[in-house]
Amino acid sequence: MTVLGSARQLTIRPLIAKVRFQRGLLAQLLGKLGLPDTDEQIEAKREAVSAVRRDASKAAKFQVVR
């Protein structure tokens, strides 16, 4: 995974450096999109929204209308 540099020293293969850069860039861009990381996070958010709606529905049922 190394090659000889211009001064005959061992250096990392240029392709490896490019791959590292591209992986970092991809991680940065995906982070900016704000996508959920896992299916568990999606399910947790769905359950939280459902609970809020359920509580709001219960509260609306028991309001006294004048």
N, CA, C and O atoms as a GROMACS GRO file, in nm:
protein
  264
    1MET      N    1   0.081  -0.119   0.000
    1MET     CA    2   0.000   0.000   0.000
    1MET      C    3   0.086   0.126   0.000
    1MET      O    4   0.036   0.236   0.025
    2THR      N    5   0.211   0.110  -0.027
    2THR     CA    6   0.299   0.227  -0.035
    2THR      C    7   0.371   0.227  -0.170
    2THR      O    8   0.380   0.124  -0.237
    3VAL      N    9   0.420   0.341  -0.206
    3VAL     CA   10   0.499   0.358  -0.328
    3VAL      C   11   0.621   0.440  -0.293
    3VAL      O   12   0.627   0.503  -0.187
    4LEU      N   13   0.718   0.441  -0.382
    4LEU     CA   14   0.836   0.524  -0.361
    4LEU      C   15   0.808   0.666  -0.406
    4LEU      O   16   0.755   0.689  -0.515
    5GLY      N   17   0.844   0.760  -0.321
    5GLY     CA   18   0.824   0.900  -0.355
    5GLY      C   19   0.939   0.952  -0.439
    5GLY      O   20   1.028   0.877  -0.478
    6SER      N   21   0.937   1.082  -0.467
    6SER     CA   22   1.038   1.143  -0.553
    6SER      C   23   1.177   1.138  -0.492
    6SER      O   24   1.276   1.136  -0.564
    7ALA      N   25   1.186   1.135  -0.359
    7ALA     CA   26   1.316   1.127  -0.292
    7ALA      C   27   1.344   0.984  -0.247
    7ALA      O   28   1.426   0.962  -0.158
    8ARG      N   29   1.278   0.888  -0.309
    8ARG     CA   30   1.295   0.745  -0.282
    8ARG      C   31   1.248   0.704  -0.141
    8ARG      O   32   1.291   0.602  -0.088
    9GLN      N   33   1.159   0.785  -0.082
    9GLN     CA   34   1.103   0.750   0.048
    9GLN      C   35   0.972   0.677   0.026
    9GLN      O   36   0.909   0.692  -0.079
   10LEU      N   37   0.929   0.598   0.123
   10LEU     CA   38   0.801   0.530   0.114
   10LEU      C   39   0.689   0.627   0.147
   10LEU      O   40   0.692   0.695   0.250
   11THR      N   41   0.592   0.634   0.060
   11THR     CA   42   0.476   0.719   0.084
   11THR      C   43   0.350   0.635   0.058
   11THR      O   44   0.354   0.532  -0.008
   12ILE      N   45   0.240   0.683   0.112
   12ILE     CA   46   0.114   0.613   0.093
   12ILE      C   47   0.072   0.624  -0.054
   12ILE      O   48   0.095   0.726  -0.118
   13ARG      N   49   0.012   0.520  -0.104
   13ARG     CA   50  -0.034   0.519  -0.242
   13ARG      C   51  -0.136   0.632  -0.262
   13ARG      O   52  -0.227   0.645  -0.179
   14PRO      N   53  -0.126   0.712  -0.366
   14PRO     CA   54  -0.216   0.826  -0.386
   14PRO      C   55  -0.364   0.788  -0.388
   14PRO      O   56  -0.449   0.865  -0.343
   15LEU      N   57  -0.396   0.670  -0.439
   15LEU     CA   58  -0.534   0.627  -0.443
   15LEU      C   59  -0.593   0.616  -0.302
   15LEU      O   60  -0.710   0.649  -0.282
   16ILE      N   61  -0.514   0.571  -0.207
   16ILE     CA   62  -0.562   0.557  -0.069
   16ILE      C   63  -0.595   0.693  -0.011
   16ILE      O   64  -0.697   0.709   0.057
   17ALA      N   65  -0.512   0.790  -0.035
   17ALA     CA   66  -0.538   0.926   0.014
   17ALA      C   67  -0.666   0.982  -0.048
   17ALA      O   68  -0.744   1.049   0.021
   18LYS      N   69  -0.688   0.955  -0.176
   18LYS     CA   70  -0.810   1.005  -0.242
   18LYS      C   71  -0.934   0.937  -0.185
   18LYS      O   72  -1.037   1.002  -0.165
   19VAL      N   73  -0.925   0.807  -0.160
   19VAL     CA   74  -1.039   0.736  -0.103
   19VAL      C   75  -1.072   0.791   0.036
   19VAL      O   76  -1.189   0.811   0.068
   20ARG      N   77  -0.970   0.815   0.117
   20ARG     CA   78  -0.992   0.872   0.251
   20ARG      C   79  -1.062   1.007   0.241
   20ARG      O   80  -1.156   1.035   0.315
   21PHE      N   81  -1.016   1.090   0.149
   21PHE     CA   82  -1.077   1.222   0.132
   21PHE      C   83  -1.223   1.210   0.088
   21PHE      O   84  -1.309   1.280   0.141
   22GLN      N   85  -1.251   1.121  -0.007
   22GLN     CA   86  -1.387   1.104  -0.057
   22GLN      C   87  -1.480   1.051   0.051
   22GLN      O   88  -1.596   1.093   0.059
   23ARG      N   89  -1.432   0.959   0.135
   23ARG     CA   90  -1.514   0.907   0.244
   23ARG      C   91  -1.547   1.017   0.344
   23ARG      O   92  -1.660   1.027   0.392
   24GLY      N   93  -1.449   1.100   0.376
   24GLY     CA   94  -1.472   1.211   0.467
   24GLY      C   95  -1.572   1.311   0.411
   24GLY      O   96  -1.658   1.360   0.482
   25LEU      N   97  -1.558   1.339   0.283
   25LEU     CA   98  -1.650   1.431   0.216
   25LEU      C   99  -1.791   1.376   0.213
   25LEU      O  100  -1.887   1.449   0.238
   26LEU      N  101  -1.805   1.247   0.184
   26LEU     CA  102  -1.936   1.183   0.183
   26LEU      C  103  -2.000   1.190   0.322
   26LEU      O  104  -2.118   1.221   0.334
   27ALA      N  105  -1.923   1.161   0.425
   27ALA     CA  106  -1.976   1.168   0.562
   27ALA      C  107  -2.021   1.309   0.596
   27ALA      O  108  -2.125   1.328   0.659
   28GLN      N  109  -1.944   1.407   0.554
   28GLN     CA  110  -1.978   1.547   0.580
   28GLN      C  111  -2.108   1.586   0.509
   28GLN      O  112  -2.195   1.650   0.569
   29LEU      N  113  -2.121   1.549   0.384
   29LEU     CA  114  -2.241   1.584   0.307
   29LEU      C  115  -2.364   1.513   0.360
   29LEU      O  116  -2.471   1.573   0.369
   30LEU      N  117  -2.351   1.386   0.396
   30LEU     CA  118  -2.465   1.313   0.452
   30LEU      C  119  -2.506   1.374   0.586
   30LEU      O  120  -2.625   1.379   0.618
   31GLY      N  121  -2.409   1.419   0.663
   31GLY     CA  122  -2.440   1.484   0.790
   31GLY      C  123  -2.519   1.612   0.770
   31GLY      O  124  -2.609   1.643   0.849
   32LYS      N  125  -2.486   1.687   0.666
   32LYS     CA  126  -2.557   1.811   0.638
   32LYS      C  127  -2.700   1.788   0.591
   32LYS      O  128  -2.786   1.874   0.609
   33LEU      N  129  -2.725   1.672   0.531
   33LEU     CA  130  -2.861   1.641   0.487
   33LEU      C  131  -2.954   1.616   0.604
   33LEU      O  132  -3.075   1.634   0.592
   34GLY      N  133  -2.899   1.574   0.715
   34GLY     CA  134  -2.980   1.550   0.834
   34GLY      C  135  -3.066   1.426   0.823
   34GLY      O  136  -3.173   1.419   0.883
   35LEU      N  137  -3.020   1.327   0.748
   35LEU     CA  138  -3.094   1.203   0.734
   35LEU      C  139  -3.085   1.122   0.863
   35LEU      O  140  -2.983   1.126   0.932
   36PRO      N  141  -3.192   1.049   0.896
   36PRO     CA  142  -3.183   0.964   1.015
   36PRO      C  143  -3.080   0.854   0.993
   36PRO      O  144  -3.066   0.802   0.882
   37ASP      N  145  -3.009   0.819   1.098
   37ASP     CA  146  -2.903   0.720   1.086
   37ASP      C  147  -2.954   0.578   1.076
   37ASP      O  148  -2.898   0.497   1.001
   38THR      N  149  -3.059   0.546   1.149
   38THR     CA  150  -3.103   0.407   1.154
   38THR      C  151  -3.255   0.398   1.147
   38THR      O  152  -3.326   0.497   1.164
   39ASP      N  153  -3.302   0.277   1.121
   39ASP     CA  154  -3.445   0.253   1.120
   39ASP      C  155  -3.503   0.271   1.261
   39ASP      O  156  -3.619   0.309   1.276
   40GLU      N  157  -3.422   0.244   1.363
   40GLU     CA  158  -3.469   0.260   1.500
   40GLU      C  159  -3.502   0.406   1.530
   40GLU      O  160  -3.600   0.434   1.600
   41GLN      N  161  -3.422   0.498   1.478
   41GLN     CA  162  -3.450   0.640   1.500
   41GLN      C  163  -3.578   0.681   1.430
   41GLN      O  164  -3.655   0.762   1.483
   42ILE      N  165  -3.602   0.627   1.312
   42ILE     CA  166  -3.726   0.659   1.240
   42ILE      C  167  -3.845   0.608   1.319
   42ILE      O  168  -3.944   0.680   1.335
   43GLU      N  169  -3.837   0.486   1.369
   43GLU     CA  170  -3.946   0.427   1.446
   43GLU      C  171  -3.968   0.504   1.576
   43GLU      O  172  -4.083   0.524   1.616
   44ALA      N  173  -3.861   0.546   1.642
   44ALA     CA  174  -3.875   0.621   1.767
   44ALA      C  175  -3.946   0.754   1.743
   44ALA      O  176  -4.031   0.795   1.822
   45LYS      N  177  -3.912   0.821   1.635
   45LYS     CA  178  -3.977   0.948   1.603
   45LYS      C  179  -4.125   0.926   1.571
   45LYS      O  180  -4.211   1.003   1.614
   46ARG      N  181  -4.153   0.820   1.496
   46ARG     CA  182  -4.291   0.788   1.461
   46ARG      C  183  -4.373   0.761   1.586
   46ARG      O  184  -4.487   0.806   1.597
   47GLU      N  185  -4.316   0.686   1.681
   47GLU     CA  186  -4.386   0.656   1.806
   47GLU      C  187  -4.409   0.781   1.890
   47GLU      O  188  -4.514   0.796   1.952
   48ALA      N  189  -4.311   0.871   1.891
   48ALA     CA  190  -4.324   0.995   1.968
   48ALA      C  191  -4.436   1.082   1.910
   48ALA      O  192  -4.516   1.138   1.986
   49VAL      N  193  -4.442   1.094   1.780
   49VAL     CA  194  -4.547   1.173   1.716
   49VAL      C  195  -4.683   1.110   1.743
   49VAL      O  196  -4.781   1.179   1.770
   50SER      N  197  -4.688   0.978   1.735
   50SER     CA  198  -4.813   0.908   1.760
   50SER      C  199  -4.862   0.931   1.904
   50SER      O  200  -4.981   0.951   1.927
   51ALA      N  201  -4.769   0.929   2.000
   51ALA     CA  202  -4.806   0.951   2.140
   51ALA      C  203  -4.859   1.093   2.160
   51ALA      O  204  -4.956   1.112   2.234
   52VAL      N  205  -4.798   1.190   2.098
   52VAL     CA  206  -4.844   1.329   2.110
   52VAL      C  207  -4.984   1.343   2.051
   52VAL      O  208  -5.070   1.408   2.110
   53ARG      N  209  -5.005   1.282   1.936
   53ARG     CA  210  -5.138   1.289   1.874
   53ARG      C  211  -5.242   1.217   1.959
   53ARG      O  212  -5.355   1.264   1.972
   54ARG      N  213  -5.204   1.105   2.016
   54ARG     CA  214  -5.296   1.030   2.101
   54ARG      C  215  -5.335   1.112   2.223
   54ARG      O  216  -5.452   1.116   2.260
   55ASP      N  217  -5.236   1.177   2.286
   55ASP     CA  218  -5.265   1.260   2.403
   55ASP      C  219  -5.353   1.379   2.367
   55ASP      O  220  -5.443   1.416   2.442
   56ALA      N  221  -5.326   1.439   2.253
   56ALA     CA  222  -5.408   1.552   2.208
   56ALA      C  223  -5.551   1.509   2.181
   56ALA      O  224  -5.646   1.582   2.210
   57SER      N  225  -5.566   1.391   2.125
   57SER     CA  226  -5.700   1.339   2.097
   57SER      C  227  -5.777   1.313   2.226
   57SER      O  228  -5.896   1.344   2.236
   58LYS      N  229  -5.709   1.255   2.326
   58LYS     CA  230  -5.773   1.229   2.455
   58LYS      C  231  -5.815   1.360   2.521
   58LYS      O  232  -5.924   1.370   2.577
   59ALA      N  233  -5.728   1.460   2.515
   59ALA     CA  234  -5.759   1.589   2.577
   59ALA      C  235  -5.877   1.656   2.506
   59ALA      O  236  -5.959   1.721   2.571
   60ALA      N  237  -5.886   1.641   2.376
   60ALA     CA  238  -5.995   1.704   2.301
   60ALA      C  239  -6.128   1.636   2.331
   60ALA      O  240  -6.232   1.703   2.329
   61LYS      N  241  -6.128   1.509   2.359
   61LYS     CA  242  -6.252   1.435   2.388
   61LYS      C  243  -6.317   1.482   2.517
   61LYS      O  244  -6.439   1.480   2.529
   62PHE      N  245  -6.236   1.522   2.612
   62PHE     CA  246  -6.286   1.554   2.745
   62PHE      C  247  -6.301   1.704   2.770
   62PHE      O  248  -6.323   1.745   2.884
   63GLN      N  249  -6.289   1.786   2.666
   63GLN     CA  250  -6.309   1.929   2.684
   63GLN      C  251  -6.458   1.960   2.693
   63GLN      O  252  -6.539   1.902   2.621
   64VAL      N  253  -6.491   2.050   2.780
   64VAL     CA  254  -6.630   2.092   2.796
   64VAL      C  255  -6.660   2.199   2.694
   64VAL      O  256  -6.590   2.300   2.686
   65VAL      N  257  -6.763   2.176   2.616
   65VAL     CA  258  -6.802   2.272   2.512
   65VAL      C  259  -6.919   2.352   2.567
   65VAL      O  260  -7.017   2.295   2.616
   66ARG      N  261  -6.911   2.485   2.561
   66ARG     CA  262  -7.016   2.574   2.612
   66ARG      C  263  -7.094   2.635   2.503
   66ARG      O  264  -7.186   2.713   2.528
   0.00000   0.00000   0.00000
